Amino acid sequence: MNKAISLLAATSAFFTISAVVAPSVAFADKPDWRYVEGGYTKLDFDNNESFEPDGFTASGKYLLNSNWYLNGEYSFFEEGNFDFDMLTVGAGYRLPVNATTDAYFGANLERVDGDIDDDNGYSVNAGLRSMVTEQIELAGEVGYYDVDGGEATIKVGANYYITPQWAVGASYELIDELDIMQVTARYAF
């Protein structure tokens, strides 16, 4: 519970700083909404220290027009003889807050396919993405994830743009007693 409160406080601080400070400083361009990325993901279940699957993730977003976007994510995890896949497919609406910060709202279909059980569900989210410098993007998101029981979610992340098209990033997401940590490489087009 303390972890959730701390993460919620950090996310709230990010939202406040992005909305208040960003308009008064000369920043980089707006966040990219057309990209593909892939990387390493680690899951950590708070109530089970012996089960910590990891694997790869591939995801992307595609801006259809100035506001509507499509998104998808596929992850494969394994631990010992057990493996499972997670698939997210959805769409959302992007709303510019200022020249460097966008708010967004999304809805997704979710699928978890494991050796023992398969489940379908949905998720909704809202967040902010902001280019705080020419090379650094920060993101914060809150949401609701419902696959075999609904849970609130909180996610924070950052990307460092090595070039205007290539970035490396990291994110942390909390879903009840599940921690999801990712390290990714992104190509924006």
SERO-179079 format. One record per atom (N, C-alpha, C): x negated, y, z; residue in three letters. Coordinates in steps of 0.001 Angstrom, whole numbers, plus 524288, in hexadecimal, padded with zeros to 5 digits. Layout:
// residues N
XYZALA
...
This chain:
// residues 189
7FCCB7FB5980000MET
800008000080000MET
7FC9F804E780000MET
7F84E804E980319ASN
7F4DA8097380336ASN
7F26480A6A7FDE5ASN
7F12F8061D7FB10LYS
7EEF08069D7F5DBLYS
7F2CE809557F235LYS
7F7C5807E77F283ALA
7FBCD80A457EF34ALA
7FC7A8100B7F07DALA
7FC6A8116D7F57BILE
7FCFA816EA7F709ILE
7F84A81A1E7F52FILE
7F38F817FC7F5C9SER
7EEE081ABE7F3FBSER
7EEEF81B8C7EE19SER
7F0758177E7EB34LEU
7F0A4817E87E585LEU
7F4E481BB37E3CFLEU
7F95B81BA87E67ALEU
7FD8A81F567E54DLEU
7FBC5824EF7E652LEU
7F8EE825CF7EA87ALA
7F6E982B097EBB3ALA
7F30682CCD7E78EALA
7EF998294E7E5D6ALA
7EBD282AA37E1BBALA
7EE8D82BE07DC9EALA
7F288828D77DB45THR
7F57E829D07D678THR
7F85682F077D6C7THR
7FAAF830317DB40SER
7FD60835367DBF8SER
7F990839BD7DB75SER
7F4E68392A7DDB5ALA
7F0F183D407DD44ALA
7EF5883E107D794ALA
7EEB5839C37D4A5PHE
7ED5A83A327CF1CPHE
7F18983D2F7CC1EPHE
7F68583BCB7CCF2PHE
7FACF83E7A7CA4EPHE
7FABA8444B7CB81PHE
7F9F3845A57D068THR
7F9F184B247D203THR
7F56584E1A7CF96THR
7F0BF84BD87CFDEILE
7EC2284E737CDAAILE
7ECB084F1B7C7C9ILE
7EE7A84B0E7C515SER
7EF1684B667BF62SER
7F2F784F997BDCFSER
7F74B84FF07C088ALA
7FB60853AD7BF21ALA
7F9FA859427C097ALA
7F71B85A067C4DDVAL
7F5F685F4D7C6C3VAL
7F0DF8616B7C492VAL
7ECAE85E4E7C4CEVAL
7E784860377C348VAL
7E6B7860177BD68VAL
7E8A085C1D7BAC1ALA
7E78F85B647B537ALA
7E8E98601C7B1DAALA
7ED48862DE7B298PRO
7EE6D867367AF2CPRO
7EA9F86BC77AFA3PRO
7E7CA86C237B409SER
7E47E870B87B4E3SER
7DEDB86FF67B339SER
7DD5986B617B164VAL
7D7FE86A487B000VAL
7D7C4868907AA4DVAL
7D37C869E67A79FALA
7D2D4868417A22AALA
7D1318628A7A20EALA
7D4A785F1E7A04DPHE
7D3A38598A7A02BPHE
7D343857A279A89PHE
7D2A78529E79A2EALA
7D25C8501879511ALA
7D7D184F96792BEALA
7D80084CD978E5BASP
7DCE584BDB78BA2ASP
7E0848487678EF1ASP
7E5288478278CEBLYS
7E8FD8444478FAALYS
7E77D83E8178F6DLYS
7E9BD83B31792D8PRO
7E88C83593792B7PRO
7EA278330478D8APRO
7E73882EF078C14ASP
7E86F82BF178759ASP
7ECFC8284978862ASP
7F093827EC784A3TRP
7F50B8246778502TRP
7F5048205B780AATRP
7F0B28200977DD5ARG
7EFF981BF6779DCARG
7EAB98196877AF1ARG
7EAF9814D177D6ATYR
7E61B8123177EC1TYR
7E70480C5B77F96TYR
7E2AB8097377F51VAL
7E280803FA780E6VAL
7DE1080383784D8VAL
7DEC27FFFB78885GLU
7DAA07FF2C78C59GLU
7DA9E7F98678E28GLU
7D63C7F7E17901EGLY
7D5B77F29979220GLY
7D1D37F28A79683GLY
7D22A7EE81799C0GLY
7CE747EE3779E08GLY
7CF7A7E9D17A1D7GLY
7CD337EA677A65ETYR
7CD4F7E6847AA8BTYR
7D1457E82E7AEABTYR
7D45C7E45F7B09ATHR
7D83C7E5617B4ABTHR
7D7A37E1627B907THR
7D8037E3487BDD9LYS
7D7B47DFF37C281LYS
7DCA27E0B57C5B2LYS
7DF1F7DC747C74ELEU
7E3B57DC9A7CAB0LEU
7E2137DAFF7D02ELEU
7E42D7DDAB7D414ASP
7E30D7DC787D986ASP
7E8377DC547DC79ASP
7E9A17D7AE7DE61PHE
7EE677D7057E16DPHE
7ED017D7AE7E72BPHE
7EF6D7DB8B7E9CFASP
7EE217DCA57EF3FASP
7EF097D8047F2DCASP
7F2E37D4C97F1BFASN
7F4277D0757F53FASN
7F1817CB517F3B7ASN
7EDE87CB637EFEEASN
7EB6A7C6977EE36ASN
7E5DC7C7B77EC5DASN
7E2257C7997EFF1GLU
7DCB07C8D77EEAEGLU
7DA227C4C17EB2AGLU
7DC477BFFA7EB05SER
7D9DB7BBDF7E7E5SER
7DBAC7BBE37E22FSER
7DFB07BF0A7E0EFPHE
7E1B87BF3A7DB95PHE
7E1107C4C77D982PHE
7DCFB7C5A87D665GLU
7DBD97CAC47D41BGLU
7DA8C7CA1C7CE59GLU
7DE827C94C7CB0EPRO
7DD817C86D7C581PRO
7DB5C7CD527C2CEPRO
7D8737CC657BEA7ASP
7D68C7D0B17BB70ASP
7D6DA7CF0F7B5C3ASP
7D6047D2E37B244GLY
7D6517D1C07ACB3GLY
7D5DB7D69D7A973GLY
7D7DF7D6537A4B2PHE
7D76A7DACA7A127PHE
7DCC47DD3D7A02APHE
7DC887E22379E86THR
7E1377E52779D4DTHR
7E05E7E8047982CTHR
7E4697E82D794EBALA
7E4797EB5B79028ALA
7E9807EE8279043ALA
7E91E7F39778F25SER
7EDC57F6E978F54SER
7ED437FB6678B72SER
7F18C7FE3478AD0GLY
7F178802B97875AGLY
7F663805F0787CEGLY
7F5FB80AA2785CDLYS
7FA7080E2B7855CLYS
7FA558107177FDELYS
7FF05811A877DDBTYR
7FF6281416778B9TYR
803A28183E778DBTYR
8021B81D1877811LEU
805B482182777F5LEU
80879821A0772B1LEU
80DA5820FE772C2LEU
810BC820D276DF1LEU
811948263876B91LEU
8128F82A0A76EEDASN
8132A82F8076D4EASN
810E3832CF771AAASN
812838379077255SER
8100A83AD67764CSER
8116F8393B77BE0SER
81563835E777CAFASN
816F28348C781FDASN
8179E82EAF7830FASN
819B282BA577F7ATRP
81AE88262A78076TRP
8163C822B077F4BTRP
8154B81ED0782B6TYR
810EF81B36781E7TYR
8129A81597782E0TYR
80F9C811F8780A3LEU
8101B80C607819CLEU
80B4B80A9E78499LEU
80BE3806A0787E2ASN
807598049A78AA7ASN
807CA7FEBC78B59ASN
803537FC4978C18GLY
8032B7F6B178D06GLY
7FE3F7F53878FEDGLY
7FE907F0E7792BAGLU
7F9FE7EEF67958DGLU
7FA6C7E90979604GLU
7F60B7E65779516TYR
7F5B97E0B4795C4TYR
7F1177DF8F79959TYR
7F1F47DC4F79D43SER
7EDC37DABF7A0D7SER
7EDD07D4D87A179SER
7E9287D29C7A1C1PHE
7E87F7CD057A2BFPHE
7E5297CC717A79FPHE
7E7137C9557AB5FPHE
7E44A7C8907B04DPHE
7E3907C2C17B14DPHE
7DF577C1797B422GLU
7DE9D7BC227B5D3GLU
7DBAD7BBFC7BB03GLU
7DCD47B7E57BDDDGLU
7DA357B6C47C2D4GLU
7DA347B0DE7C35DGLU
7D5A47AE7F7C30DGLY
7D54A7A8CD7C34AGLY
7D8267A65C7BEB5GLY
7DBB57A2CA7BFD3ASN
7DEBA7A0267BBBCASN
7E3D57A2EB7BA7DASN
7E4DD7A74D7BCE7PHE
7E9C57AA207BC2FPHE
7E8DD7AEEC7B8C0PHE
7EC327AFB47B4DFASP
7EBDA7B4737B1ADASP
7F1527B6777B082ASP
7F1A17BB887AF5APHE
7F6A07BDDE7ADE4PHE
7F5B67C2C17AAABPHE
7F9CC7C4327A7B6ASP
7F9BA7C8C47A457ASP
7FDB77CCB77A656ASP
7FC937D1B97A57AMET
800547D5E97A68AMET
800D67D92A7A19BMET
805A97DA547A009LEU
806B57DD5E79B5ALEU
80A5F7E1D379CB3LEU
809087E68079AE6THR
80C437EB3079B8ETHR
80D1F7ED9379631THR
812017EEB8794D2VAL
813597F15B78FF0VAL
817687F57D79142VAL
816727FA5678F90GLY
81A2B7FE68790F8GLY
8199E8035978DC6GLY
81C5C8074478F94ALA
81C6680C5D78D07ALA
81D038108979135ALA
81BCC8155178FABGLY
81C468199279369GLY
81C8681EDE790CCGLY
81CF7822C079418TYR
81D6B828277925BTYR
8192882B59794FATYR
8163082E37791D6ARG
811EE831827939CARG
813BC8372879388ARG
8127D83A0B797AELEU
8141783F7D79824LEU
80F62842BD799BDLEU
80D738464379648PRO
808FE8497F797C2PRO
80A4E84D1079C66PRO
806E184D017A058VAL
80779850797A4DDVAL
804A3855947A3C6VAL
7FFEA8552A7A187ASN
7FCD9859A779FC1ASN
7F933857B679B74ASN
7F54D85AB8799FFALA
7F1F18595B79592ALA
7EEB58546A79678ALA
7EDDC852D379B65THR
7EA7F84E6079C83THR
7ED1B84A0479F9CTHR
7F1F384AB17A115THR
7F49D846E67A477THR
7F9E3845657A21ETHR
7FAF08404E7A21FASP
7FFEE83E3A7A04EASP
8028D83B257A4A9ASP
807A483BC97A52EALA
80AD28385E7A873ALA
80D32834477A4D7ALA
80E7382FB87A6E9TYR
810E782BBA7A3AETYR
8149C828687A6F4TYR
81852826017A431PHE
81C378229C7A689PHE
81CCD81DF27A2E7PHE
81C90819347A50CGLY
81CCA8149A7A1B5GLY
8202A810447A3E1GLY
821D280CC17A05DALA
824C18080E7A1C7ALA
8226B8038479EBDALA
821DA7FF087A14DASN
81F287FA9E79EFAASN
821F87F57D7A008ASN
821577F1D079C73LEU
822BE7EC6279D59LEU
81DD77E9A079F4ELEU
81E6E7E6427A32AGLU
81A027E3977A58EGLU
81AB07DDB47A51CGLU
816597DAEC7A46AARG
816787D52C7A441ARG
8119D7D32A7A70AARG
8125B7CF787AA8DVAL
80E1A7CCB27AD16VAL
80EC77C6F87ABB4VAL
80AC77C4A47A955ASP
80AF77BF457A770ASP
806927BC3A7AA0DASP
807EC7B8C37ADAEGLY
803FC7B5CE7B08CGLY
804817B0037AFCCGLY
800C97AD2A7B20CASP
800DA7A7767B1C1ASP
805997A52B7B481ASP
807687A7B27B8A4ILE
80BA97A5A07BBD0ILE
810E77A81A7BA79ILE
810FD7AD257B993ASP
815ED7AFF47B8FFASP
815547B45B7B501ASP
819997B5AF7B261ASP
819D57BA217AECBASP
81E237BDC77B0ADASP
81D267C2DA7B07FASP
8210D7C6A67B22BASP
821297CB3E7AE69ASP
825CC7CD807ADB5ASN
8268E7D23F7AAABASN
828B17D6717AE47ASN
827CC7DB537ACCEGLY
829CB7DFA77AFEEGLY
829057E4C67AD26GLY
828A27E8E97B031TYR
828017EE1D7ADFETYR
824C47F1777B1BATYR
823067F5DC7AFC3SER
820767F9C67B308SER
821CC7FF2A7B0E2SER
821BB803027B450VAL
822488087E7B2DCVAL
81DEA80B6E7B59AVAL
81C1A80FB47B320ASN
817DF812B07B583ASN
8182C8186A7B3F1ASN
8158F81B947B705ALA
814FF8212A7B5F1ALA
80F9A822BE7B7D2ALA
80D188262E7B4DAGLY
807D6827A87B66DGLY
805EC82C907B3D6GLY
8010E82DD17B51ALEU
7FE44832417B2CELEU
7F90E830557B0BDLEU
7F785832667AC37ARG
7F24C8319C7AA04ARG
7F01B836FA7A8E9ARG
7EB39837DE7AA8CSER
7E8FB83D117A9F5SER
7E33583CD07A88ASER
7E1AC83FE57A49EMET
7DC2A8408F7A341MET
7DA0A844E47A6BCMET
7D7378437E7AAD3VAL
7D53B847687AE80VAL
7D027849DC7ACA2VAL
7CD6A847477A910THR
7C8FC849857A640THR
7C9578476D7A0A9THR
7C5A4848E479D68GLU
7C5AE846EE79807GLU
7C50284108797CEGLU
7C2A483EB779BDCGLN
7C16E8392979BB9GLN
7C450835E479FCFGLN
7C6E78384F7A393ILE
7C947835527A7D0ILE
7CF34835E37A7D2ILE
7D1D5831677A78DGLU
7D7868312F7A7FCGLU
7D8EF82E7E7AD1DGLU
7DC70830D07B022LEU
7DE7F82E757B4DFLEU
7E43C82D277B407LEU
7E60C828FC7B682ALA
7EB818275D7B5EDALA
7ED9D8257E7BB2BALA
7F295826767BC05GLY
7F5598248B7C09BGLY
7FACF822F77BF03GLY
7FCCD81EC17C163GLU
801E181CA67BFC0GLU
804A681A257C462GLU
809B781AC57C48DVAL
80D0B817EE7C83AVAL
8110C814FA7C501VAL
812F5810A27C714GLY
816AF80D9C7C40AGLY
8196F809847C73DGLY
81C428063D7C463TYR
81F26801E37C6AFTYR
81E6B7FD377C316TYR
81CC77F8C77C545TYR
81B9D7F40E7C249TYR
81F1E7EFAB7C459TYR
822497ED627C0EAASP
825F17E95B7C2A1ASP
825707E47E7BF3CASP
822487E0CF7C108VAL
821DD7DB9C7BEC9VAL
822107D7ED7C370VAL
826717D5587C43AASP
8273A7D1E57C8B3ASP
826CC7D4E87CDE4ASP
829737D94E7CE38GLY
829687DC8E7D2F7GLY
827087E1D47D1C8GLY
829D97E6057D2DEGLY
8280D7EB3C7D182GLY
824737ED9D7D591GLY
8209A7F08E7D3B5GLU
81CCB7F3267D718GLU
81B5E7F8797D4E1GLU
81A747FC437D84CALA
8186A801577D6B5ALA
812B1800BF7D532ALA
810EB803FA7D183THR
80B7E803CB7CFC0THR
8090C809357D00DTHR
803F38093E7D0E1ILE
800DB80E127D0C1ILE
7FBDE80CC57CDC7ILE
7FA6D8102C7CA13LYS
7F5C180F337C6EBLYS
7F2AC8143F7C64ALYS
7ED7B813E97C6D5VAL
7EA01818487C5CEVAL
7E5AC8165E7C235VAL
7E3A6819DE7BEF5GLY
7DF83818517BB61GLY
7DC8681CF57B945GLY
7D82981BC87B6D7ALA
7D4DC81FCB7B471ALA
7D24181D7F7AFA4ALA
7D165820D27ABBCASN
7CE7681F647A70CASN
7CA4B8237A7A616ASN
7C5B4821A47A486TYR
7C1628251B7A318TYR
7C06F8247A79D47TYR
7C128828BC79A45TYR
7C0808289F79499TYR
7BACA8297779334TYR
7B8688255E79124ILE
7B2FD8259C78F5CILE
7B2AB828BD78A55ILE
7B679827EC786E1THR
7B72F82AF47821BTHR
7BCF982C5F781F2THR
7BEB782F8777E37PRO
7C456830A377DF3PRO
7C7C082BC977D0CPRO
7C5898278A77AF5GLN
7C896822D0779FDGLN
7C7B381E8277E07GLN
7C32B81E2A7806ATRP
7C1C8819DC783E1TRP
7C19A81B9278990TRP
7C41D8185C78CE8ALA
7C4228197D79287ALA
7C3808146E7959BALA
7C182814F679A56VAL
7C173810B379E1CVAL
7C4CB812707A2B5VAL
7C77080EB87A516GLY
7CAF8810467A946GLY
7CB8E80C317AD80GLY
7CE2280DCA7B1B1ALA
7CF5380A597B60DALA
7D4A180BF17B83AALA
7D786808147BA31SER
7DC948093A7BC9CSER
7DD908057B7C11CSER
7E10F807387C491TYR
7E2A8804167C90DTYR
7E88B804967C989TYR
7EB44800187C9E2GLU
7F0ED800197CA6DGLU
7F2757FCD27CF24GLU
7F6347FEC07D215LEU
7F8367FC077D6A8LEU
7FDED7FAA97D5BDLEU
7FF227F5987D600ILE
804827F3AA7D5A5ILE
805657F05B7DA82ILE
807B27F2967DE8AASP
808AA7F0007E381ASP
8038F7EDBF7E597ASP
802F97E88C7E5B4GLU
7FE417E61C7E7CBGLU
7FA717E46C7E384GLU
7FB127E6887DEDALEU
7F7B27E5447DA6BLEU
7F4977EA167D8D4LEU
7EF6E7E98B7D8A8ASP
7EBF77EDA97D6C1ASP
7E9FF7EC0D7D15EASP
7EA467EFB47CD98ILE
7E86F7EEAC7C84BILE
7E42A7F2A07C70CILE
7DF6C7F0BB7C620MET
7DAFF7F4127C4D6MET
7D9387F2EB7BF46MET
7D8737F7217BC2FGLN
7D6E17F6737B6B8GLN
7D2317F9DF7B574GLN
7CED77F7DA7B213VAL
7CAA27FAD17AFA5VAL
7CB537FA0B7A9CFVAL
7CBA87FE597A6CBTHR
7CCFB7FDEA7A140THR
7C97D8014779DD3THR
7C9A480010798CAALA
7C76780352794ADALA
7CBE9804CE7910FALA
7CC16809BF78F6EARG
7D08080BC678C50ARG
7CE7B80E1678739ARG
7D18780D157830DTYR
7D0A680FB277E0ETYR
7D592812C877CB7TYR
7D505817E677C3FALA
7D95A81B6077ADFALA
7D91481C997751BALA
7DDA281C807727EPHE
7DDC081D9076CDCPHE
7E1D68219D76B88PHE
